[in-house]
Every structure is written in C-alpha cells, then in structure tokens.
Amino acid sequence: MIITIIKICVGVYYAAVNVYGFILLKLQKKSAENSDTCNAVGDGKIFFAAVLGGALGVYVAMFIFKHKLKSTAFMIFIPVIAAAHIYLAVFGYTRNFSIEQNLNQLSLLR
C-alpha cells in the first residue's frame, strides 16, 4: 500500500517539475523575443529545474519553441540529465523504492 502511494507521489512530482521546466523555457523564449530584461528567466533556473527532474520537459520545450538549440550546454547536459532521471525512475519503480535492497544488490551494505 505504502509503495503504491510513493509511486504515485513520485509520478506526480516528475510531471509537475517537467511542466514547470517547460513553462520556464517558454517564458525565457517570450522574454528574449520582447527584449524584456527585467522579467527574463535565467539559464540557471532552467538548469536547476532540469536537475530537480524537469529535464525531459525542458528538452521537449527546446524543440517545440526552437529555443536554445544552438547552445552547446543545453544540447549536451539536458539530455544527459534527462537520461539519468529516467534511469533513476525506472530503477526505483522496478525495485519498489527499497533503498536497503538496492544497496545490498550493489554490495555496499553488508
């Protein structure tokens, strides 16, 4: 029962953070088009949202809005972060978020 609740909470969290990252990139594109510097969203906020779990939303938004596609940092690090989060989510879901079981399998906890 508790595992099901954790899985639902993790899924809702990832969905919310991805929507947030998507919206941040949209706002940055909009402020770049209008040359609006006082309401500009910085790259740091977008990378922070990506690290928190919103990398997939940021990556999709990059192609939808055709923004930051020439930025080497965005084109390299955002997919890497997204792949890491997808791996962690799949690893957690398949192991039922059991930390002790995962550490035992990695033979870090004896």
C-alpha positions in Angstrom: 0.0 0.0 0.0 2.7 2.5 1.0 4.8 1.6 -2.1 1.8 2.5 -4.3 1.4 5.9 -2.6 5.2 6.6 -3.0 5.0 5.6 -6.7 2.0 8.0 -7.3 3.8 10.8 -5.4 7.0 10.4 -7.4 5.0 10.3 -10.7 3.1 13.5 -9.8 6.3 15.2 -8.7 8.1 14.4 -12.0 5.0 15.5 -14.0 4.9 18.8 -12.1 8.6 19.6 -12.4 8.5 18.8 -16.1 5.6 21.1 -16.7 7.5 23.8 -14.6 10.6 23.4 -16.8 8.5 23.5 -20.0 6.9 26.8 -18.8 10.3 28.3 -17.8 11.7 27.7 -21.2 8.6 29.2 -22.8 8.9 32.3 -20.6 12.6 32.7 -21.5 11.8 32.5 -25.2 9.0 35.0 -24.8 11.2 37.5 -22.9 14.0 37.0 -25.4 11.6 37.9 -28.3 10.4 41.0 -26.5 13.9 42.0 -25.2 12.4 42.2 -21.8 15.4 42.0 -19.4 13.5 42.7 -16.1 11.3 39.6 -16.5 13.9 37.4 -18.1 14.3 33.8 -16.8 18.0 32.9 -16.4 19.6 29.8 -17.7 20.4 28.8 -14.1 16.8 28.5 -13.2 16.2 26.2 -16.2 19.2 24.0 -15.4 18.1 23.9 -11.7 14.6 22.8 -12.8 16.2 20.2 -15.0 18.4 18.8 -12.2 15.3 18.6 -10.0 13.6 16.3 -12.5 12.3 18.5 -15.3 15.0 17.8 -17.9 12.6 16.0 -20.2 10.1 18.9 -20.1 12.9 21.4 -20.9 14.3 19.2 -23.7 10.9 18.9 -25.3 10.2 22.6 -25.0 13.6 23.4 -26.6 12.4 21.7 -29.8 8.8 22.9 -29.7 9.8 26.6 -29.2 13.0 26.3 -31.2 14.9 28.0 -28.4 18.4 27.2 -27.1 19.1 24.7 -29.9 22.4 26.3 -30.7 23.5 26.3 -27.0 26.1 23.5 -26.6 25.5 23.3 -22.8 21.8 22.8 -23.3 22.1 20.3 -26.1 24.6 18.2 -24.2 23.7 18.4 -20.5 19.9 18.5 -20.7 19.6 15.1 -22.4 22.2 13.6 -20.1 20.3 14.8 -17.1 17.0 13.5 -18.6 18.5 10.1 -19.2 19.8 10.0 -15.6 16.4 10.8 -14.2 14.7 8.3 -16.5 17.1 5.6 -15.3 16.6 6.5 -11.6 12.8 6.5 -12.0 12.8 3.1 -13.8 15.3 1.7 -11.3 13.2 3.0 -8.4 9.9 1.7 -9.8 11.3 -1.8 -10.6 12.8 -2.1 -7.1 9.8 -0.6 -5.3 12.0 2.2 -3.9 13.6 -0.1 -1.5 16.9 1.5 -0.6 18.3 -1.4 1.5 17.5 -3.8 -1.2 19.3 -1.6 -3.8 22.4 -1.2 -1.6 22.5 -4.9 -0.9 22.5 -5.6 -4.6 25.3 -3.1 -5.1 27.0 -4.8 -2.1 27.6 -1.5 -0.4 25.6 -2.5 2.7 26.7 -5.7 4.4 
